Amino acid sequence: PDLTGHEKFGLGNVNYNISGIHVTAVELPSASISLLPGSGIKLVIGNASLTIDMNWNIRTWMFRDSGRSTVHISKVFVTAIFSTSLDNTGPMSISLTSCRTTSGDIDIKLNGKS
């Protein structure tokens, strides 16, 4: 979804809009799923990366600018634990019990009129 909002900085407000968000690349060089006996499933993703392209637009009382941006996030690590339950009344259910995510590097390239 698009992101729209405003932030207050020093002399006034900055209005922004981020639209056309597209994930253009995902790399999962290290991913594993393991069963946790009696409790669920563990998912571990290591050293992943993600590239996102988007349009951006900002406006202040002094100026306005817009353009395209590419965001590259790397060294992403995710560990998620899912609990599972199965009874005789219906299908198995899966719920997220815990999730830990860290990222190492974020590179943002802004291309605009200014």
C-alpha positions as semicolon CSV with decimal commas, in nm:
position;residue;x (nm);y (nm);z (nm)
1;P;0,000;0,000;0,000
2;D;0,098;0,363;-0,046
3;L;0,238;0,558;0,251
4;T;0,120;0,915;0,308
5;G;0,179;1,141;0,606
6;H;0,352;1,440;0,753
7;E;0,631;1,511;0,999
8;K;0,708;1,830;1,188
9;F;1,065;1,957;1,141
10;G;1,206;2,287;1,268
11;L;1,024;2,555;1,074
12;G;0,726;2,356;0,948
13;N;0,568;2,038;0,829
14;V;0,699;1,801;0,565
15;N;0,423;1,621;0,375
16;Y;0,524;1,300;0,200
17;N;0,378;1,034;-0,022
18;I;0,544;0,704;-0,118
19;S;0,362;0,512;-0,390
20;G;0,413;0,242;-0,649
21;I;0,606;0,024;-0,405
22;H;0,739;-0,286;-0,581
23;V;0,967;-0,557;-0,448
24;T;1,204;-0,616;-0,739
25;A;1,444;-0,872;-0,588
26;V;1,457;-1,112;-0,293
27;E;1,755;-1,332;-0,215
28;L;1,742;-1,608;0,047
29;P;2,087;-1,767;0,034
30;S;2,037;-1,950;0,362
31;A;1,694;-2,069;0,475
32;S;1,588;-2,368;0,680
33;I;1,273;-2,510;0,833
34;S;1,284;-2,755;1,120
35;L;1,022;-2,931;1,328
36;L;1,009;-2,865;1,701
37;P;0,874;-3,190;1,848
38;G;0,546;-3,139;2,027
39;S;0,532;-2,765;1,969
40;G;0,567;-2,645;1,612
41;I;0,795;-2,525;1,336
42;K;1,110;-2,309;1,336
43;L;1,199;-2,099;1,030
44;V;1,548;-1,949;1,005
45;I;1,653;-1,717;0,721
46;G;2,013;-1,594;0,713
47;N;2,192;-1,323;0,517
48;A;1,889;-1,239;0,303
49;S;1,850;-0,926;0,092
50;L;1,560;-0,729;-0,053
51;T;1,538;-0,456;-0,318
52;I;1,237;-0,223;-0,339
53;D;1,159;0,044;-0,602
54;M;0,910;0,324;-0,535
55;N;0,792;0,673;-0,627
56;W;0,827;0,951;-0,370
57;N;0,694;1,303;-0,332
58;I;0,767;1,558;-0,057
59;R;0,627;1,905;0,000
60;T;0,716;2,178;0,249
61;W;0,627;2,545;0,266
62;M;0,957;2,622;0,089
63;F;0,979;2,357;-0,186
64;R;0,844;2,040;-0,333
65;D;1,019;1,754;-0,507
66;S;0,941;1,408;-0,639
67;G;1,117;1,118;-0,805
68;R;1,200;0,750;-0,789
69;S;1,387;0,563;-0,521
70;T;1,555;0,226;-0,483
71;V;1,605;0,077;-0,138
72;H;1,837;-0,221;-0,091
73;I;1,828;-0,396;0,247
74;S;2,095;-0,660;0,311
75;K;2,226;-0,882;0,588
76;V;1,871;-0,963;0,697
77;F;1,830;-1,239;0,954
78;V;1,492;-1,380;1,059
79;T;1,403;-1,644;1,316
80;A;1,035;-1,731;1,351
81;I;0,865;-1,993;1,566
82;F;0,519;-2,117;1,468
83;S;0,303;-2,324;1,699
84;T;0,076;-2,587;1,551
85;S;-0,235;-2,750;1,686
86;L;-0,451;-3,027;1,554
87;D;-0,767;-3,160;1,707
88;N;-1,045;-3,388;1,589
89;T;-1,285;-3,101;1,516
90;G;-1,115;-2,938;1,219
91;P;-0,802;-2,857;1,022
92;M;-0,463;-2,790;1,172
93;S;-0,404;-2,431;1,283
94;I;-0,070;-2,248;1,272
95;S;0,007;-1,931;1,468
96;L;0,320;-1,719;1,500
97;T;0,464;-1,756;1,851
98;S;0,777;-1,543;1,817
99;C;0,971;-1,358;1,551
100;R;1,309;-1,185;1,561
101;T;1,443;-0,986;1,265
102;T;1,763;-0,787;1,223
103;S;1,909;-0,608;0,924
104;G;2,264;-0,496;0,870
105;D;2,278;-0,250;0,580
106;I;2,025;-0,021;0,414
107;D;2,121;0,164;0,095
108;I;1,876;0,431;-0,030
109;K;1,912;0,596;-0,371
110;L;1,689;0,897;-0,440
111;N;1,646;1,030;-0,792
112;G;1,453;1,357;-0,808
113;K;1,426;1,688;-0,983
114;S;1,642;1,870;-0,728
